[in-house]
Amino acid sequence: MNVWFEWEGPEYDQDYYDAVMASTRHLKELVAQEQGRYLDDMPVYNNYAAHDTPLENIYGDNLPALREFAKKYDPKRVMTLAGGFKFQ
């Protein structure tokens, strides 16, 4: 599910973030679950996940292995400079 809002100016960021989250919650709880199209333990697609989505909800059981991989191959955390969800 992808919910899209656009606005101008950072002074509206929180208002629109709240609106996106309310819309997502409504679609998930009142539409998708009623139609049997959504389960609470379904993974969240990271490109559409809200910034405060817990990593466990995106990567599931793979999270510990991804964290170890990041420690081994990116000890200086260069990839965290690109933004996004961080394993370390």
Secondary structure, 3 states (H helix, E strand, C coil): CCCCCCCCCHHHHHHHHHHHHHHHHHHHHHHHCCCCCCCCCCCCCCCCCCCCCCHHHHHHHHHHHHHHHHHHHCCCCHHHHHCCCCCC
